[in-house]
Structures are given as structure tokens and as C-alpha cells.
Amino acid sequence: MADETMAGSQNAGGQLNRAARRQRARRSGRRVAVGVLAAAAVISLSACDMTDLDGDSVPDQFEASIGWNTSSNDQDSNGINDGVQDADGDTLADWIELAIGTDPDDAGDPPTTDSDGDGVSDFWETKLLGTNPNAADSDGDGLSDAAEVLNAQTNPLVADTDGDGLSDGSEVNIHLCDPLSTDTDGDGLSDGDEVLIHLTNPDSTDSDGDNLSDFDEINTFLTNPTAWDTDADGLGDGDELNTYNTDPAVADTDGDDLTDGEEVNTYNTDPAVADTDGDGVSDGYEVLVSNTNPLSGDTDSDGLDDSSEMLVYNTNPTDWDSDGDGLSDGEEVNFYTTNPLSTDTDGDTLLDKDELDLYYTSPTNADTDGDTLADGDEVGFYSTDPLSTDTDSDGLSDGDEVNVYYTSPTNADTDGGGSNDGDEISLGTDPLDYSDDIGVG
């Protein structure tokens, strides 16, 4: 009975001790983390094989070295896993204390004094980490020793753990990049170069959001990785390369005096082709000088391309009828061979269009019928037929009647004597004297 009472008492005491230990462990959570990290570091430094066949988180090699059974995860059969058993309740597992040489039955060993208040006890700083127990930030990198060990997992003795040119503190607190990686965003540029040389974001592969990686902008395209639009032409660098085939470093890729952005956003022309409509006139000249349509080879739809109008015929490429004669410039050049800059090509005082549509005379020949009288004179002054050399059919050409015989080109018998003018000339009589006409007297 006494034995049972003693056993029960011991059992109860063990439960109380374990409860007290658990309570202390909860209060000392941060020291647990420090201790585990420290112990792991000790083992790592000892090049220990981390094989753990019994699953108690204690390396078999270490268990064997202290005489533990590597096939059991509860050496003392007390129901507590060897990996977490803490006899003295100091929040350090017994096996860790054995590993680092402290007494697993003494809660005061290792001591918890933290002179610099950095969250890491002086013991750990001197025994394991090699940090300064009197300086909260041993390497002066802007992170406390505890923050480096517990959170960032950086080396508290090296200001720049990853050697990228940025201190661990600046990476964590300012640039929000990984102090354990030289290239946080994996864009091919080191974090240090991004911050100190290129002024890019080390945590973003595309700092300016232009759909080109910072690396490509710097090393391939020679664009500014911090400017969405390097050449300030109104198009993003990525769009220029991937959509428009333009040069993101040159505002006017095709050299037509219009920026790439203007061509795309305003005029709908091709920013990579100086003459979008292929009419021989650059887009810029059409927009800025000639006021023609850079998307149409023939702005005024007159049958002549804008280039020919400006460079060959000197006609107005924005007016289908430059001379206002009612014929399009194209018709005058291509069909009638008239002068698109003159309303009366042949100078006969008849408009080219009237000659074609009313009188059916030639707009390029002042004397269509070849009677030595200009078409305009025949129509406007003599009332003769510009298509007939002898309007009154008297045997004399209209020109001779007017210029030689002074007879009427519209009256076959000018003197009314009964003989036509042509006959009188043939007989030697006067076509202006009726008295000598045959049959008169």
C-alpha cells in the first residue's frame, strides 16, 4: 500500500513537474527558438550526420555518442519524446543541453542574462554565435542579433550576408528584398546593382511595368528600366518592341518627323514606316506640311497620287480640281492631256471642260478644225462651227473668209447677188459686190 501511495505520489509529482515545465516553456518561447537554432548550429558545425531513424528529432549519431538507443525515441520510458524532454524546465531540451555542454537538470544553466537586450542571451552570443553580448547589433547592419538569428536567418557577424552590396538591415527594412539571396527577384541583376546602380526595384523583375524585364532593358534593349516610356514618345517600351516593332530608345523610329506615339495614337500611321501609304511622301510631310492624308496615296481621289501632284504636276493634292475647270486633275493628266493648272489649256478662250462637254472641240488645240480661227473666236465671235473649216459650205474656209476675203463665214453668198462666195472667188468676181454676180444686170 505504501508502495502504491509512493508511486501515486511520484506520479502526481511528475505530473506537477511536467505541468510547471510546460508553463515555463510557454513563458520562454523565444528562448526555445534561440536554443533550438543554436543547438542546430552546434551540430551543423560538428558536421554531424542528421539521420534520425527513431523520429525523435535527435540525430542518431549524437544519440550513439552519448550511449542512447538510436531505435528508441523515449530513452527513460517516461512517455516524453527525447526530442522535447526538458528535465530542468529551462525551455531547452535535455539533448540540446547535452550537445552544448550545459546541465539538463539545472534551470539556471545556461544563464539567461542578456546584457545588450537584443533577445539573445550572453551565453548564446559568446558560446555559439560569437557575437558581442554588449551590442544588440554586432555587425552594425541595422538588424539586431536576435532579428538576424530568429527572423531573417542571416549571419549576425556579417553586415551583408549574401554579399550583394546591400546590408542585411537595408534589405529587410528598406528595400524589402531577401538578405539571403543576391538576386531576390531572379531577374539576372543583383539586388545591390539594382539599388545602387540601376535604381530599380530588387523585388520586381519589371520595375517600371513596361513588360520588359529590368535585365533585358539594361543589357539587351538599352532602355531605362525605371521609365515606362524611355524615349517619351507616348508608347511603353514593351509595346514598342512587342507590338509596334519600333525602337523604344528613339522617339521617331522611322524618321518621318512624327513621334511613334503620334503615329499610333493620333494618325494611325505605321511608326516603323516613313511613308505608310506608299505614295512617295513621308507621313510627317503629309501631316505637317501638305495637309494630305498619310493613309491615302491619293488624298483628293482625283486619280493622281499625292507625290505626283506635289512633285510632278504641282497641283493641289487636297483639291481634286486644282484649276477649277470642272475636270479632275487626274482626268486632265491621264485622259485629256490638258493642263490641270489651267482652265483653258490651249488658250482659245474656251474652258477645257466646255470644249469637251459642249463644243466637242479639242482642249489642247486652239484651232480644232484647222481653219486658222481659234475655237473660242469661232464660238464667241464669228458664230462659226469650230469643228468645220467651212461653216457655210461656200467653198471658202472660215479663216479665209474672215482674214482674206472679208466675207461672212456663216453666209455662203455674202453680197446676196446669187453666187456663193467661193464661186465668185473662182470666177474672179467680187464676193462683196452683188452687181457682178452671174445673172445680175
PyMOL commands that set and color helices and strands:
alter all, ss='L'
color gray80, all
select helices_A, chain A and resi 2-27+29-45+60-65+94-100+122-129+145-152+168-173+191-198+214-221+237-244+260-267+283-290+306-313+329-334+352-359+375-382+398-405+421-427+434-436
alter helices_A, ss='H'
color red, helices_A
deselect
rebuild
show_as cartoon
